Amino acid sequence: MEDFEVPTGAVAHIEKQYTELTSLSWEGQRTFTDEDFKLVITLSIHRDTGKPTAIFIGTTQKALFDKLLNDLGSYGLQWDYTSYDD
């Protein structure tokens, strides 16, 4: 998806609801988790625009994964690939 950007509403939701792991984040990547470290969200940042152009989420809990997909989908985020096995 050329010129894709993660919707600003989805980014704002992540920034508000989750804690950024600054020790794992850098200018090209921001990593977030919940307070219990049950999930990880990573935003890939475009080097020229500084905007998130990819998002990766992971958890071992199917219900939490489904909720996060739904929550972020409400901001217009559409997933090219999802898997319960990876």
Backbone as XML, in Angstrom:
<?xml version="1.0"?>
<chain id="A" units="angstrom">
  <residue number="1" name="MET">
    <atom name="N" x="0.849" y="-1.181" z="0.000"/>
    <atom name="CA" x="0.000" y="0.000" z="0.000"/>
    <atom name="C" x="0.891" y="1.239" z="0.000"/>
  </residue>
  <residue number="2" name="GLU">
    <atom name="N" x="1.090" y="1.777" z="-1.138"/>
    <atom name="CA" x="1.926" y="2.956" z="-1.257"/>
    <atom name="C" x="1.251" y="4.161" z="-0.629"/>
  </residue>
  <residue number="3" name="ASP">
    <atom name="N" x="2.038" y="4.998" z="0.031"/>
    <atom name="CA" x="1.565" y="6.219" z="0.683"/>
    <atom name="C" x="0.605" y="5.945" z="1.835"/>
  </residue>
  <residue number="4" name="PHE">
    <atom name="N" x="0.643" y="4.750" z="2.397"/>
    <atom name="CA" x="-0.224" y="4.436" z="3.536"/>
    <atom name="C" x="0.304" y="5.106" z="4.793"/>
  </residue>
  <residue number="5" name="GLU">
    <atom name="N" x="-0.612" y="5.628" z="5.590"/>
    <atom name="CA" x="-0.288" y="6.131" z="6.923"/>
    <atom name="C" x="-1.291" y="5.541" z="7.899"/>
  </residue>
  <residue number="6" name="VAL">
    <atom name="N" x="-0.822" y="5.180" z="9.077"/>
    <atom name="CA" x="-1.723" y="4.716" z="10.124"/>
    <atom name="C" x="-2.633" y="5.889" z="10.476"/>
  </residue>
  <residue number="7" name="PRO">
    <atom name="N" x="-3.943" y="5.693" z="10.524"/>
    <atom name="CA" x="-4.860" y="6.796" z="10.831"/>
    <atom name="C" x="-4.484" y="7.506" z="12.135"/>
  </residue>
  <residue number="8" name="THR">
    <atom name="N" x="-4.560" y="8.840" z="12.121"/>
    <atom name="CA" x="-4.163" y="9.618" z="13.297"/>
    <atom name="C" x="-4.995" y="9.272" z="14.521"/>
  </residue>
  <residue number="9" name="GLY">
    <atom name="N" x="-6.253" y="8.923" z="14.325"/>
    <atom name="CA" x="-7.093" y="8.519" z="15.451"/>
    <atom name="C" x="-6.584" y="7.247" z="16.102"/>
  </residue>
  <residue number="10" name="ALA">
    <atom name="N" x="-6.113" y="6.312" z="15.291"/>
    <atom name="CA" x="-5.560" y="5.061" z="15.823"/>
    <atom name="C" x="-4.280" y="5.338" z="16.599"/>
  </residue>
  <residue number="11" name="VAL">
    <atom name="N" x="-3.434" y="6.214" z="16.071"/>
    <atom name="CA" x="-2.192" y="6.573" z="16.768"/>
    <atom name="C" x="-2.515" y="7.249" z="18.097"/>
  </residue>
  <residue number="12" name="ALA">
    <atom name="N" x="-3.460" y="8.171" z="18.090"/>
    <atom name="CA" x="-3.851" y="8.863" z="19.329"/>
    <atom name="C" x="-4.397" y="7.874" z="20.355"/>
  </residue>
  <residue number="13" name="HIS">
    <atom name="N" x="-5.185" y="6.911" z="19.905"/>
    <atom name="CA" x="-5.724" y="5.879" z="20.801"/>
    <atom name="C" x="-4.585" y="5.081" z="21.440"/>
  </residue>
  <residue number="14" name="ILE">
    <atom name="N" x="-3.629" y="4.671" z="20.644"/>
    <atom name="CA" x="-2.485" y="3.907" z="21.150"/>
    <atom name="C" x="-1.700" y="4.740" z="22.160"/>
  </residue>
  <residue number="15" name="GLU">
    <atom name="N" x="-1.423" y="5.995" z="21.823"/>
    <atom name="CA" x="-0.657" y="6.862" z="22.722"/>
    <atom name="C" x="-1.377" y="7.095" z="24.045"/>
  </residue>
  <residue number="16" name="LYS">
    <atom name="N" x="-2.701" y="7.139" z="24.010"/>
    <atom name="CA" x="-3.486" y="7.392" z="25.221"/>
    <atom name="C" x="-3.661" y="6.135" z="26.073"/>
  </residue>
  <residue number="17" name="GLN">
    <atom name="N" x="-3.893" y="5.007" z="25.426"/>
    <atom name="CA" x="-4.252" y="3.785" z="26.148"/>
    <atom name="C" x="-3.064" y="2.917" z="26.573"/>
  </residue>
  <residue number="18" name="TYR">
    <atom name="N" x="-1.925" y="3.104" z="25.950"/>
    <atom name="CA" x="-0.791" y="2.211" z="26.188"/>
    <atom name="C" x="0.458" y="3.006" z="26.550"/>
  </residue>
  <residue number="19" name="THR">
    <atom name="N" x="1.416" y="2.318" z="27.142"/>
    <atom name="CA" x="2.663" y="2.932" z="27.586"/>
    <atom name="C" x="3.743" y="2.705" z="26.538"/>
  </residue>
  <residue number="20" name="GLU">
    <atom name="N" x="4.416" y="3.786" z="26.162"/>
    <atom name="CA" x="5.517" y="3.634" z="25.209"/>
    <atom name="C" x="6.743" y="3.088" z="25.930"/>
  </residue>
  <residue number="21" name="LEU">
    <atom name="N" x="7.344" y="2.079" z="25.344"/>
    <atom name="CA" x="8.574" y="1.505" z="25.868"/>
    <atom name="C" x="9.741" y="2.261" z="25.234"/>
  </residue>
  <residue number="22" name="THR">
    <atom name="N" x="10.134" y="3.350" z="25.877"/>
    <atom name="CA" x="11.150" y="4.225" z="25.297"/>
    <atom name="C" x="12.493" y="3.518" z="25.131"/>
  </residue>
  <residue number="23" name="SER">
    <atom name="N" x="12.749" y="2.503" z="25.939"/>
    <atom name="CA" x="14.010" y="1.770" z="25.807"/>
    <atom name="C" x="14.051" y="0.932" z="24.525"/>
  </residue>
  <residue number="24" name="LEU">
    <atom name="N" x="12.890" y="0.645" z="23.951"/>
    <atom name="CA" x="12.820" y="-0.113" z="22.699"/>
    <atom name="C" x="12.488" y="0.761" z="21.497"/>
  </residue>
  <residue number="25" name="SER">
    <atom name="N" x="12.058" y="1.979" z="21.750"/>
    <atom name="CA" x="11.667" y="2.892" z="20.673"/>
    <atom name="C" x="12.882" y="3.674" z="20.188"/>
  </residue>
  <residue number="26" name="TRP">
    <atom name="N" x="12.810" y="4.105" z="18.946"/>
    <atom name="CA" x="13.828" y="4.968" z="18.361"/>
    <atom name="C" x="13.161" y="5.772" z="17.259"/>
  </residue>
  <residue number="27" name="GLU">
    <atom name="N" x="13.893" y="6.588" z="16.523"/>
    <atom name="CA" x="13.257" y="7.499" z="15.564"/>
    <atom name="C" x="12.483" y="6.778" z="14.467"/>
  </residue>
  <residue number="28" name="GLY">
    <atom name="N" x="12.815" y="5.537" z="14.172"/>
    <atom name="CA" x="12.120" y="4.796" z="13.123"/>
    <atom name="C" x="11.086" y="3.808" z="13.618"/>
  </residue>
  <residue number="29" name="GLN">
    <atom name="N" x="10.921" y="3.742" z="14.931"/>
    <atom name="CA" x="9.993" y="2.752" z="15.481"/>
    <atom name="C" x="9.566" y="3.158" z="16.887"/>
  </residue>
  <residue number="30" name="ARG">
    <atom name="N" x="8.272" y="3.042" z="17.149"/>
    <atom name="CA" x="7.739" y="3.292" z="18.493"/>
    <atom name="C" x="7.049" y="2.021" z="18.963"/>
  </residue>
  <residue number="31" name="THR">
    <atom name="N" x="7.357" y="1.598" z="20.178"/>
    <atom name="CA" x="6.802" y="0.363" z="20.720"/>
    <atom name="C" x="6.022" y="0.665" z="21.989"/>
  </residue>
  <residue number="32" name="PHE">
    <atom name="N" x="4.830" y="0.070" z="22.096"/>
    <atom name="CA" x="3.919" y="0.299" z="23.217"/>
    <atom name="C" x="3.490" y="-1.035" z="23.813"/>
  </residue>
  <residue number="33" name="THR">
    <atom name="N" x="3.037" y="-0.996" z="25.072"/>
    <atom name="CA" x="2.475" y="-2.172" z="25.725"/>
    <atom name="C" x="1.412" y="-1.738" z="26.719"/>
  </residue>
  <residue number="34" name="ASP">
    <atom name="N" x="0.662" y="-2.712" z="27.214"/>
    <atom name="CA" x="-0.295" y="-2.418" z="28.275"/>
    <atom name="C" x="0.407" y="-2.577" z="29.624"/>
  </residue>
  <residue number="35" name="GLU">
    <atom name="N" x="-0.300" y="-2.267" z="30.704"/>
    <atom name="CA" x="0.336" y="-2.271" z="32.028"/>
    <atom name="C" x="0.761" y="-3.663" z="32.489"/>
  </residue>
  <residue number="36" name="ASP">
    <atom name="N" x="0.161" y="-4.696" z="31.938"/>
    <atom name="CA" x="0.505" y="-6.067" z="32.320"/>
    <atom name="C" x="1.439" y="-6.751" z="31.320"/>
  </residue>
  <residue number="37" name="PHE">
    <atom name="N" x="1.879" y="-6.011" z="30.312"/>
    <atom name="CA" x="2.748" y="-6.541" z="29.258"/>
    <atom name="C" x="2.118" y="-7.746" z="28.558"/>
  </residue>
  <residue number="38" name="LYS">
    <atom name="N" x="0.802" y="-7.689" z="28.358"/>
    <atom name="CA" x="0.095" y="-8.776" z="27.678"/>
    <atom name="C" x="0.050" y="-8.576" z="26.169"/>
  </residue>
  <residue number="39" name="LEU">
    <atom name="N" x="0.371" y="-7.376" z="25.712"/>
    <atom name="CA" x="0.380" y="-7.121" z="24.276"/>
    <atom name="C" x="1.489" y="-6.145" z="23.934"/>
  </residue>
  <residue number="40" name="VAL">
    <atom name="N" x="1.881" y="-6.184" z="22.675"/>
    <atom name="CA" x="2.892" y="-5.267" z="22.157"/>
    <atom name="C" x="2.349" y="-4.665" z="20.869"/>
  </residue>
  <residue number="41" name="ILE">
    <atom name="N" x="2.526" y="-3.357" z="20.734"/>
    <atom name="CA" x="2.142" y="-2.634" z="19.521"/>
    <atom name="C" x="3.383" y="-1.893" z="19.041"/>
  </residue>
  <residue number="42" name="THR">
    <atom name="N" x="3.719" y="-2.056" z="17.779"/>
    <atom name="CA" x="4.861" y="-1.348" z="17.215"/>
    <atom name="C" x="4.404" y="-0.538" z="16.010"/>
  </residue>
  <residue number="43" name="LEU">
    <atom name="N" x="4.785" y="0.723" z="16.000"/>
    <atom name="CA" x="4.534" y="1.613" z="14.865"/>
    <atom name="C" x="5.853" y="1.825" z="14.130"/>
  </residue>
  <residue number="44" name="SER">
    <atom name="N" x="5.848" y="1.593" z="12.838"/>
    <atom name="CA" x="7.010" y="1.856" z="12.006"/>
    <atom name="C" x="6.884" y="3.280" z="11.470"/>
  </residue>
  <residue number="45" name="ILE">
    <atom name="N" x="7.912" y="4.098" z="11.686"/>
    <atom name="CA" x="7.868" y="5.525" z="11.358"/>
    <atom name="C" x="8.637" y="5.801" z="10.063"/>
  </residue>
  <residue number="46" name="HIS">
    <atom name="N" x="7.991" y="6.501" z="9.139"/>
    <atom name="CA" x="8.614" y="6.860" z="7.858"/>
    <atom name="C" x="9.758" y="7.843" z="8.103"/>
  </residue>
  <residue number="47" name="ARG">
    <atom name="N" x="10.903" y="7.585" z="7.516"/>
    <atom name="CA" x="12.089" y="8.409" z="7.793"/>
    <atom name="C" x="11.961" y="9.844" z="7.284"/>
  </residue>
  <residue number="48" name="ASP">
    <atom name="N" x="11.170" y="10.078" z="6.229"/>
    <atom name="CA" x="11.044" y="11.429" z="5.685"/>
    <atom name="C" x="9.878" y="12.210" z="6.286"/>
  </residue>
  <residue number="49" name="THR">
    <atom name="N" x="8.741" y="11.545" z="6.462"/>
    <atom name="CA" x="7.551" y="12.255" z="6.949"/>
    <atom name="C" x="7.417" y="12.228" z="8.466"/>
  </residue>
  <residue number="50" name="GLY">
    <atom name="N" x="8.060" y="11.248" z="9.118"/>
    <atom name="CA" x="7.932" y="11.115" z="10.565"/>
    <atom name="C" x="6.587" y="10.553" z="11.001"/>
  </residue>
  <residue number="51" name="LYS">
    <atom name="N" x="5.803" y="10.076" z="10.037"/>
    <atom name="CA" x="4.473" y="9.543" z="10.351"/>
    <atom name="C" x="4.494" y="8.015" z="10.327"/>
  </residue>
  <residue number="52" name="PRO">
    <atom name="N" x="3.653" y="7.387" z="11.165"/>
    <atom name="CA" x="3.589" y="5.926" z="11.171"/>
    <atom name="C" x="3.008" y="5.392" z="9.858"/>
  </residue>
  <residue number="53" name="THR">
    <atom name="N" x="3.726" y="4.461" z="9.243"/>
    <atom name="CA" x="3.279" y="3.893" z="7.974"/>
    <atom name="C" x="3.012" y="2.394" z="8.059"/>
  </residue>
  <residue number="54" name="ALA">
    <atom name="N" x="3.250" y="1.809" z="9.220"/>
    <atom name="CA" x="2.951" y="0.386" z="9.426"/>
    <atom name="C" x="2.707" y="0.166" z="10.910"/>
  </residue>
  <residue number="55" name="ILE">
    <atom name="N" x="1.892" y="-0.832" z="11.212"/>
    <atom name="CA" x="1.590" y="-1.162" z="12.602"/>
    <atom name="C" x="1.617" y="-2.677" z="12.754"/>
  </residue>
  <residue number="56" name="PHE">
    <atom name="N" x="2.216" y="-3.116" z="13.833"/>
    <atom name="CA" x="2.306" y="-4.533" z="14.156"/>
    <atom name="C" x="1.802" y="-4.711" z="15.580"/>
  </residue>
  <residue number="57" name="ILE">
    <atom name="N" x="0.937" y="-5.691" z="15.800"/>
    <atom name="CA" x="0.451" y="-5.961" z="17.150"/>
    <atom name="C" x="0.627" y="-7.443" z="17.446"/>
  </residue>
  <residue number="58" name="GLY">
    <atom name="N" x="0.846" y="-7.739" z="18.713"/>
    <atom name="CA" x="0.996" y="-9.130" z="19.094"/>
    <atom name="C" x="0.566" y="-9.371" z="20.524"/>
  </residue>
  <residue number="59" name="THR">
    <atom name="N" x="-0.052" y="-10.512" z="20.746"/>
    <atom name="CA" x="-0.447" y="-10.974" z="22.065"/>
    <atom name="C" x="-0.716" y="-12.468" z="21.969"/>
  </residue>
  <residue number="60" name="THR">
    <atom name="N" x="-0.640" y="-13.148" z="23.084"/>
    <atom name="CA" x="-0.968" y="-14.573" z="23.099"/>
    <atom name="C" x="-2.427" y="-14.808" z="23.447"/>
  </residue>
  <residue number="61" name="GLN">
    <atom name="N" x="-3.157" y="-13.739" z="23.703"/>
    <atom name="CA" x="-4.551" y="-13.851" z="24.132"/>
    <atom name="C" x="-5.489" y="-13.463" z="22.987"/>
  </residue>
  <residue number="62" name="LYS">
    <atom name="N" x="-6.200" y="-14.454" z="22.461"/>
    <atom name="CA" x="-7.068" y="-14.240" z="21.300"/>
    <atom name="C" x="-8.112" y="-13.153" z="21.544"/>
  </residue>
  <residue number="63" name="ALA">
    <atom name="N" x="-8.759" y="-13.150" z="22.702"/>
    <atom name="CA" x="-9.799" y="-12.151" z="22.984"/>
    <atom name="C" x="-9.212" y="-10.744" z="22.997"/>
  </residue>
  <residue number="64" name="LEU">
    <atom name="N" x="-8.030" y="-10.588" z="23.548"/>
    <atom name="CA" x="-7.367" y="-9.282" z="23.580"/>
    <atom name="C" x="-6.979" y="-8.854" z="22.169"/>
  </residue>
  <residue number="65" name="PHE">
    <atom name="N" x="-6.496" y="-9.790" z="21.373"/>
    <atom name="CA" x="-6.140" y="-9.519" z="19.981"/>
    <atom name="C" x="-7.365" y="-9.047" z="19.197"/>
  </residue>
  <residue number="66" name="ASP">
    <atom name="N" x="-8.470" y="-9.776" z="19.337"/>
    <atom name="CA" x="-9.703" y="-9.404" z="18.644"/>
    <atom name="C" x="-10.203" y="-8.030" z="19.071"/>
  </residue>
  <residue number="67" name="LYS">
    <atom name="N" x="-10.124" y="-7.734" z="20.368"/>
    <atom name="CA" x="-10.560" y="-6.428" z="20.872"/>
    <atom name="C" x="-9.700" y="-5.315" z="20.287"/>
  </residue>
  <residue number="68" name="LEU">
    <atom name="N" x="-8.394" y="-5.525" z="20.256"/>
    <atom name="CA" x="-7.497" y="-4.510" z="19.713"/>
    <atom name="C" x="-7.747" y="-4.300" z="18.221"/>
  </residue>
  <residue number="69" name="LEU">
    <atom name="N" x="-7.957" y="-5.381" z="17.472"/>
    <atom name="CA" x="-8.294" y="-5.242" z="16.050"/>
    <atom name="C" x="-9.561" y="-4.412" z="15.878"/>
  </residue>
  <residue number="70" name="ASN">
    <atom name="N" x="-10.560" y="-4.694" z="16.685"/>
    <atom name="CA" x="-11.825" y="-3.969" z="16.628"/>
    <atom name="C" x="-11.646" y="-2.504" z="17.032"/>
  </residue>
  <residue number="71" name="ASP">
    <atom name="N" x="-10.945" y="-2.272" z="18.135"/>
    <atom name="CA" x="-10.727" y="-0.897" z="18.603"/>
    <atom name="C" x="-10.024" y="-0.056" z="17.545"/>
  </residue>
  <residue number="72" name="LEU">
    <atom name="N" x="-8.948" y="-0.574" z="16.986"/>
    <atom name="CA" x="-8.194" y="0.190" z="15.990"/>
    <atom name="C" x="-8.946" y="0.274" z="14.666"/>
  </residue>
  <residue number="73" name="GLY">
    <atom name="N" x="-9.749" y="-0.731" z="14.363"/>
    <atom name="CA" x="-10.580" y="-0.692" z="13.162"/>
    <atom name="C" x="-11.610" y="0.419" z="13.203"/>
  </residue>
  <residue number="74" name="SER">
    <atom name="N" x="-12.031" y="0.797" z="14.403"/>
    <atom name="CA" x="-13.018" y="1.877" z="14.528"/>
    <atom name="C" x="-12.443" y="3.228" z="14.097"/>
  </residue>
  <residue number="75" name="TYR">
    <atom name="N" x="-11.116" y="3.310" z="13.942"/>
    <atom name="CA" x="-10.465" y="4.536" z="13.456"/>
    <atom name="C" x="-10.141" y="4.445" z="11.968"/>
  </residue>
  <residue number="76" name="GLY">
    <atom name="N" x="-10.669" y="3.420" z="11.308"/>
    <atom name="CA" x="-10.465" y="3.275" z="9.871"/>
    <atom name="C" x="-9.265" y="2.432" z="9.491"/>
  </residue>
  <residue number="77" name="LEU">
    <atom name="N" x="-8.602" y="1.842" z="10.466"/>
    <atom name="CA" x="-7.446" y="1.000" z="10.171"/>
    <atom name="C" x="-7.917" y="-0.326" z="9.590"/>
  </residue>
  <residue number="78" name="GLN">
    <atom name="N" x="-7.369" y="-0.679" z="8.431"/>
    <atom name="CA" x="-7.687" y="-1.950" z="7.784"/>
    <atom name="C" x="-6.412" y="-2.783" z="7.739"/>
  </residue>
  <residue number="79" name="TRP">
    <atom name="N" x="-6.547" y="-4.039" z="8.087"/>
    <atom name="CA" x="-5.389" y="-4.916" z="8.197"/>
    <atom name="C" x="-5.162" y="-5.672" z="6.894"/>
  </residue>
  <residue number="80" name="ASP">
    <atom name="N" x="-3.930" y="-5.645" z="6.381"/>
    <atom name="CA" x="-3.576" y="-6.437" z="5.207"/>
    <atom name="C" x="-3.392" y="-7.902" z="5.579"/>
  </residue>
  <residue number="81" name="TYR">
    <atom name="N" x="-2.991" y="-8.151" z="6.824"/>
    <atom name="CA" x="-2.707" y="-9.517" z="7.246"/>
    <atom name="C" x="-2.960" y="-9.640" z="8.738"/>
  </residue>
  <residue number="82" name="THR">
    <atom name="N" x="-3.676" y="-10.673" z="9.142"/>
    <atom name="CA" x="-3.831" y="-11.017" z="10.554"/>
    <atom name="C" x="-3.684" y="-12.523" z="10.690"/>
  </residue>
  <residue number="83" name="SER">
    <atom name="N" x="-3.192" y="-12.951" z="11.848"/>
    <atom name="CA" x="-3.027" y="-14.380" z="12.086"/>
    <atom name="C" x="-3.058" y="-14.654" z="13.577"/>
  </residue>
  <residue number="84" name="TYR">
    <atom name="N" x="-3.694" y="-15.730" z="13.950"/>
    <atom name="CA" x="-3.673" y="-16.189" z="15.338"/>
    <atom name="C" x="-2.504" y="-17.140" z="15.580"/>
  </residue>
  <residue number="85" name="ASP">
    <atom name="N" x="-1.818" y="-17.536" z="14.525"/>
    <atom name="CA" x="-0.770" y="-18.546" z="14.638"/>
    <atom name="C" x="0.648" y="-17.992" z="14.596"/>
  </residue>
  <residue number="86" name="ASP">
    <atom name="N" x="0.846" y="-16.794" z="14.120"/>
    <atom name="CA" x="2.202" y="-16.230" z="13.991"/>
    <atom name="C" x="2.637" y="-15.537" z="15.253"/>
  </residue>
</chain>
